[in-house]
Amino acid sequence: MEERKSLAGYERQEEKKKKKEERQLGGFRTMPFILANEICDRFATAGFNANMIQYLQNELHLPLIQATNTLTNFGGTASLTPIIGAVVADSFAGRFWTITVGSIIYQLLKLKSLE
């Protein structure tokens, strides 16, 4: 009788380990998508910053210091948007839907700004 209890406990522990291992595999399946999103983001940001400085100077006739300050303010404001995303993810939509929808909106806005 004692042996059956210990075997049942051992089997439960093995099942928990398997379930935990299965859950951990999801990160590796989604990692290429996250990396691709981050790489595209870096390229878009680099192109945007270079073109935006030229636009602010040549089209809007801002001095270099004011154009740089405007671009820095824009970047700082954009860096605060994860706080909004965190509130939405924690309160309403969940992290995966928030990341998916946020990434799509972000990429569409970046493409529109490059036109």
KOLMAR-224563 format. One line per field, with one value per residue: x negated, y, z of N, C-alpha, C in turn; residue in three letters. Coordinates in Angstrom, 1 decimal. Layout:
REM KOLMAR-224563
nc1: [X  ...]
nc2: [Y  ...]
nc3: [Z  ...]
cac1: [X  ...]
cac2: [Y  ...]
cac3: [Z  ...]
cc1: [X  ...]
cc2: [Y  ...]
cc3: [Z  ...]
r: [ALA  ...]
//
This chain:
REM KOLMAR-224563
nc1: [-0.8  -1.9  -3.8  -2.4  -1.3  -3.6  -4.5  -2.3  -2.5  -5.0  -4.4  -2.7  -4.4  -6.1  -4.3  -3.7  -6.2  -6.5  -4.4  -5.2  -7.6  -6.5  -5.1  -7.2  -8.4  -7.0  -8.1  -10.3  -9.2  -7.9  -9.9  -11.4  -9.5  -9.2  -11.9  -12.1  -10.3  -11.5  -13.9  -13.0  -11.8  -14.1  -15.4  -13.5  -13.3  -15.9  -16.0  -13.8  -14.6  -16.9  -15.7  -13.8  -15.1  -16.2  -13.9  -12.7  -14.5  -14.8  -12.2  -10.5  -12.0  -13.4  -15.9  -18.9  -19.3  -16.7  -15.3  -16.5  -15.8  -13.0  -12.8  -13.9  -12.0  -9.8  -10.7  -11.0  -8.3  -7.2  -8.5  -7.2  -4.8  -4.7  -3.8  -1.1  -0.4  -0.9  1.0  3.4  2.9  2.8  5.2  7.3  7.0  5.0  1.7  0.7  2.5  2.4  -0.3  -0.3  1.7  0.7  -1.8  -1.1  0.3  -1.7  -3.7  -2.2  -1.8  -4.4  -5.1  -3.3  -4.3  -6.7  -6.0]
nc2: [-1.2  1.2  1.5  1.9  4.5  6.0  5.6  6.7  9.4  9.9  9.6  11.8  13.9  13.6  14.1  16.8  17.9  17.3  18.8  21.4  21.6  21.5  23.9  25.7  25.5  27.1  29.7  29.5  29.0  31.3  33.2  33.9  35.6  37.7  38.7  39.4  41.4  43.3  43.8  44.9  47.2  48.6  49.2  50.8  52.9  54.0  54.9  56.6  58.6  59.8  60.8  62.4  64.5  65.8  66.6  68.3  70.3  71.2  71.4  72.4  74.4  74.6  75.3  73.4  72.6  72.9  71.2  68.7  68.7  68.5  66.0  64.4  64.8  63.6  61.0  60.4  60.7  58.6  56.5  56.3  55.1  52.3  52.1  52.7  50.5  48.5  48.9  48.4  45.7  44.5  45.1  44.7  43.3  41.3  40.0  38.9  39.5  42.3  42.8  41.9  43.4  46.0  45.9  45.7  48.1  49.9  49.3  50.0  52.7  53.6  52.9  54.7  57.1  57.2  57.8]
nc3: [0.0  0.8  -1.1  -3.4  -3.0  -3.0  -5.6  -7.0  -6.2  -7.3  -10.1  -10.4  -10.0  -12.2  -14.3  -13.8  -14.3  -17.0  -18.1  -17.3  -18.8  -21.4  -21.5  -21.5  -23.9  -25.7  -25.9  -27.5  -29.9  -30.6  -30.6  -33.0  -34.3  -32.6  -32.6  -35.3  -35.4  -33.7  -35.1  -37.5  -36.4  -35.4  -37.9  -39.1  -37.3  -37.4  -40.1  -40.0  -38.2  -39.4  -41.8  -40.7  -39.4  -41.6  -42.9  -41.0  -41.0  -43.7  -44.9  -43.0  -42.1  -39.6  -37.2  -36.6  -33.9  -32.8  -34.4  -33.7  -31.0  -31.2  -32.4  -30.4  -28.3  -29.5  -29.7  -26.9  -26.1  -27.5  -26.2  -23.9  -24.4  -23.9  -21.3  -21.4  -23.0  -21.1  -19.1  -20.6  -21.3  -18.8  -17.7  -19.6  -22.3  -22.3  -22.5  -25.0  -27.1  -26.8  -27.5  -30.1  -31.5  -30.9  -32.1  -34.8  -35.3  -34.7  -36.7  -39.0  -38.6  -38.7  -41.4  -42.7  -41.9  -43.3  -45.9]
cac1: [0.0  -2.8  -4.5  -1.4  -1.2  -4.8  -4.5  -1.3  -3.1  -6.1  -3.8  -2.2  -5.5  -6.6  -3.3  -3.9  -7.4  -6.2  -3.5  -6.0  -8.5  -5.7  -4.8  -8.4  -8.7  -6.3  -8.9  -11.2  -8.5  -7.5  -11.1  -11.7  -8.6  -9.6  -13.2  -11.9  -9.6  -12.5  -14.9  -12.3  -11.7  -15.4  -15.7  -12.5  -13.7  -17.1  -15.6  -12.9  -15.4  -17.7  -14.9  -13.0  -16.0  -16.3  -12.6  -12.4  -15.4  -14.6  -10.8  -9.9  -13.0  -13.8  -17.4  -19.4  -19.1  -15.3  -14.9  -17.0  -15.0  -11.7  -12.9  -14.1  -10.7  -9.0  -11.2  -10.6  -6.9  -7.0  -9.0  -6.2  -3.6  -4.6  -3.0  0.3  -0.2  -0.9  2.4  4.3  2.6  3.1  6.6  8.4  6.8  4.0  0.4  0.4  3.3  1.9  -1.5  0.0  2.4  -0.2  -2.9  -0.5  0.6  -3.0  -4.3  -1.4  -2.1  -5.8  -5.0  -2.6  -5.2  -7.8  -5.6]
cac2: [0.0  2.4  1.6  2.5  5.9  6.7  5.6  7.7  10.7  10.1  9.9  13.1  14.8  13.5  14.8  18.2  18.3  17.3  20.0  22.6  21.6  21.8  25.3  26.5  25.4  28.2  30.9  29.3  29.0  32.7  34.1  34.5  36.6  38.9  39.2  40.0  42.7  44.2  44.2  45.9  48.4  49.3  49.7  51.8  54.0  54.6  55.6  57.7  59.7  60.5  61.5  63.4  65.7  66.5  67.2  69.4  71.4  71.7  71.7  73.3  75.5  74.6  75.2  72.0  72.4  72.8  69.9  67.6  68.7  68.0  64.5  63.8  64.9  62.6  59.7  60.3  60.4  57.2  55.6  56.3  54.3  51.0  52.2  52.6  49.1  47.7  49.1  47.7  44.3  44.0  45.3  44.3  42.4  40.2  40.4  38.5  40.4  43.7  42.9  41.7  44.6  47.1  45.8  46.0  49.5  50.6  49.2  50.7  54.1  53.8  52.9  55.9  58.3  57.2  58.2]
cac3: [0.0  0.9  -2.4  -4.4  -2.7  -3.4  -7.1  -7.5  -6.0  -8.3  -11.4  -10.4  -10.1  -13.5  -15.1  -13.6  -15.0  -18.4  -18.4  -17.2  -20.0  -22.6  -21.5  -21.7  -25.4  -26.5  -26.1  -28.6  -31.2  -30.9  -30.5  -34.3  -34.6  -31.8  -33.1  -36.6  -35.1  -33.2  -36.2  -38.4  -35.6  -35.4  -39.2  -39.3  -36.4  -37.9  -41.3  -39.7  -37.5  -40.4  -42.7  -40.0  -39.2  -42.9  -43.2  -40.1  -41.4  -45.1  -45.3  -41.9  -41.8  -38.2  -36.9  -36.2  -32.5  -32.6  -35.1  -32.8  -29.8  -31.6  -32.6  -29.1  -27.6  -30.2  -29.2  -25.5  -26.0  -28.0  -25.2  -22.8  -24.8  -23.2  -20.0  -21.9  -23.3  -19.9  -18.5  -21.5  -21.2  -17.5  -17.3  -20.5  -23.4  -22.1  -23.1  -26.4  -28.0  -26.8  -28.3  -31.5  -32.0  -30.8  -33.2  -36.1  -35.3  -34.7  -38.0  -40.0  -38.4  -39.2  -42.8  -43.1  -41.7  -44.3  -47.2]
cc1: [-0.9  -3.5  -3.7  -1.3  -2.4  -4.9  -3.5  -1.9  -4.2  -5.5  -3.3  -3.3  -6.1  -5.6  -3.5  -5.1  -7.2  -5.4  -4.3  -7.0  -7.7  -5.4  -6.0  -8.8  -8.1  -7.2  -9.8  -10.5  -8.1  -8.7  -11.4  -10.8  -8.9  -10.9  -13.0  -11.2  -10.6  -13.5  -14.2  -12.1  -13.0  -15.7  -14.7  -12.9  -14.9  -16.8  -14.7  -13.7  -16.2  -16.8  -14.1  -13.8  -16.1  -15.0  -12.3  -13.3  -15.0  -13.2  -10.2  -10.8  -13.3  -15.3  -17.7  -19.0  -17.6  -14.8  -15.3  -16.2  -13.6  -11.7  -13.1  -12.8  -9.8  -9.4  -10.9  -9.1  -6.6  -7.5  -8.0  -5.0  -3.6  -3.8  -1.5  0.6  -0.1  0.5  3.4  4.2  3.1  4.6  7.6  8.0  5.9  2.8  0.2  1.2  2.8  0.6  -1.2  0.6  1.4  -1.3  -2.3  -0.3  -0.7  -3.7  -3.5  -1.7  -3.5  -5.8  -4.4  -3.5  -6.3  -7.3  -5.9]
cc2: [1.3  2.6  2.2  4.0  6.6  6.7  6.6  9.1  11.0  10.4  11.3  14.2  14.8  14.2  16.3  18.7  18.3  18.5  21.3  22.7  22.0  23.3  26.2  26.5  26.5  29.4  30.7  29.4  30.5  33.6  34.6  35.7  37.9  39.5  39.9  41.4  43.7  44.7  45.2  47.2  49.2  49.9  50.9  53.1  54.7  55.4  56.8  58.9  60.5  61.3  62.7  64.7  66.5  67.2  68.4  70.6  72.0  72.1  72.7  74.4  75.7  74.6  73.8  71.7  72.1  71.5  68.7  67.5  68.2  66.5  63.8  63.8  63.8  61.2  59.4  60.0  59.0  56.2  55.4  55.4  52.9  51.0  52.1  51.1  48.2  47.8  48.3  46.2  43.8  44.1  44.7  43.2  41.2  40.6  40.0  39.3  41.8  43.8  42.8  42.9  45.9  47.1  46.1  47.5  50.3  50.5  49.9  52.2  54.5  53.9  54.2  57.1  58.3  57.6  59.6]
cc3: [0.0  -0.4  -3.4  -4.2  -3.2  -4.9  -7.6  -7.3  -7.0  -9.7  -11.5  -10.6  -11.6  -14.5  -15.0  -14.3  -16.5  -18.9  -18.3  -18.4  -21.3  -22.6  -21.8  -23.2  -26.2  -26.8  -27.2  -29.9  -31.6  -31.0  -31.9  -34.7  -33.8  -32.2  -34.4  -36.4  -34.6  -34.2  -37.1  -37.7  -35.6  -36.8  -39.5  -38.5  -37.0  -39.2  -41.0  -39.1  -38.5  -41.3  -42.0  -39.7  -40.5  -43.2  -42.3  -40.5  -42.7  -45.4  -44.2  -41.5  -40.3  -38.1  -36.4  -34.8  -32.2  -33.2  -34.2  -31.6  -30.1  -31.7  -31.3  -28.3  -28.2  -29.7  -27.7  -25.3  -26.5  -27.0  -24.1  -23.1  -24.2  -21.9  -20.3  -22.2  -22.1  -19.2  -19.3  -21.3  -19.9  -17.1  -18.3  -21.4  -23.2  -22.9  -24.5  -27.4  -28.0  -27.6  -29.7  -32.1  -32.0  -31.8  -34.5  -36.3  -35.5  -36.1  -39.1  -39.8  -38.9  -40.7  -43.4  -43.0  -42.7  -45.7  -47.6]
r: [MET  GLU  GLU  ARG  LYS  SER  LEU  ALA  GLY  TYR  GLU  ARG  GLN  GLU  GLU  LYS  LYS  LYS  LYS  LYS  GLU  GLU  ARG  GLN  LEU  GLY  GLY  PHE  ARG  THR  MET  PRO  PHE  ILE  LEU  ALA  ASN  GLU  ILE  CYS  ASP  ARG  PHE  ALA  THR  ALA  GLY  PHE  ASN  ALA  ASN  MET  ILE  GLN  TYR  LEU  GLN  ASN  GLU  LEU  HIS  LEU  PRO  LEU  ILE  GLN  ALA  THR  ASN  THR  LEU  THR  ASN  PHE  GLY  GLY  THR  ALA  SER  LEU  THR  PRO  ILE  ILE  GLY  ALA  VAL  VAL  ALA  ASP  SER  PHE  ALA  GLY  ARG  PHE  TRP  THR  ILE  THR  VAL  GLY  SER  ILE  ILE  TYR  GLN  LEU  LEU  LYS  LEU  LYS  SER  LEU  GLU]
//
